[in-house]
Amino acid sequence: MDLDLPEDVRTLQRIVRDFAVQEVAPVAEELDRTKAFPYELTAKMGALGWMGIPFPEEYGGAGGSILQYAVTVEELARIDSSVAITMCAHTSLGTQPIYLFGSEQQKADYLPELCAGTKLGAFGLTEPEAGSDAGNVKTTATLADGTWTINGAKQFITNSGTDITGHVAITAVTEHATPSGRPEISNLIVPNGTPGYTQGEPYRKMGWNASDTRPLSFADCEVPEDHLLGPRGAGFKQFMQILDGGRIGVAAMGLGLAQGALDEAISYAKQRKAFGQPIATFQAIQGKIADIATEIEAARLLVYRAAALKDAGRDFSLTAAQAKLKTGRLAVRAAEEAVQIHGGYGYIEEYPVCRFYRDAKILTIGEGTDEVQQLVISRALLS
């Protein structure tokens, strides 16, 4: 159901849905099986303007809304999560920091190619000891003679090692001793190919197999002083703001995956016969479908509301956290029920629900675990 969406959003939704069915669906299983990055699909999405939807036209973006962006992510994830996360991480984590905090020169240097999808952006926050404990950054950056020297490591970084990756924006400690007693954290832009910056081998993952995810290391990696992103020492506030907005995209992914799993379950239930009739006629199957469909409609309202609040310039943090918590859990449940409805065939890789099942679990972990979302929600309600 499209709900009461504005005409421009409904039009984009239909276009993305057609693209996902016609372009993504035929290759999704092969991309997952071969763990091949979707270069051709990324190029097509860039040409369509989808890699820069929420950014102004003056920087090469589409000048669209967050609601348009969320709907696009949702429709892509309805067919394949690897393609959806490539676009989602590039927009929310790779491009957003440059747009929000970059100087005019940085925006001019990076945004046109990022919005066109000819270059991908990545964001390096997570470390072995700085995941949910986001402030416990160990990577350091020391300034001397107009140059930052970076040492450290990042992990689980999306879009960081493709042939079209342009940069990674990383968090680093730029001063250990501060009056507050807390380390000073800043963000720095590290272009791909910078000496001392090494991308590790891709992870062997449970899901999102066609998405590029790998560790990064920095050994006396030097970037010019003007690669500082925003004011020095503003890094913690910056990445918290980035994660806040990024939850809308990830929530849209959970919503799309849940809808895709339901689509497959309904289609299979109508075709599969047992005891002489389609299993869709059995109340046990009908109950599963009814419950998941109802949960999806409720989740869709949360996701769209979070996007609409952000578009209106209103406080969206609580709603985004609620949407992310709700849709991640729903994606896992919907995928599991879809596999159950498929029976033994749900365990076979040729059926999309098998891939959906593997792809779903990360949605309760990435972009802030469920436990972190609960903290965000409870603090907002109790403060």
Secondary structure by P-SEA (a helix, b strand, c coil): ccccccaaaaaaaaaaaaaaaccccccaaaaaaacccaaaaaaaaaaacccccccccccccccccaaaaaaaaaaaaaccaaaaaaaaaaaccccccccccccaaaaaacccccccccbbbbbcccccccccccccccbbbbbcccbbbbbbccccccccccccccbbbbbbbccccccccccccbbbbbcccccccccccccccccccccccbbbbbcccccccccccccccaaaaaaaaaaaaaaaaaaaaaaaaaaaaaaaaaaaaaccccccccccccaaaaaaaaaaaaaaaaaaaaaaaaaaaaaaccccaaaaaaaaaaaaaaaaaaaaaaaaaacccccccccaaaaaaaaccccccccccaaaaaaaaaaaaac
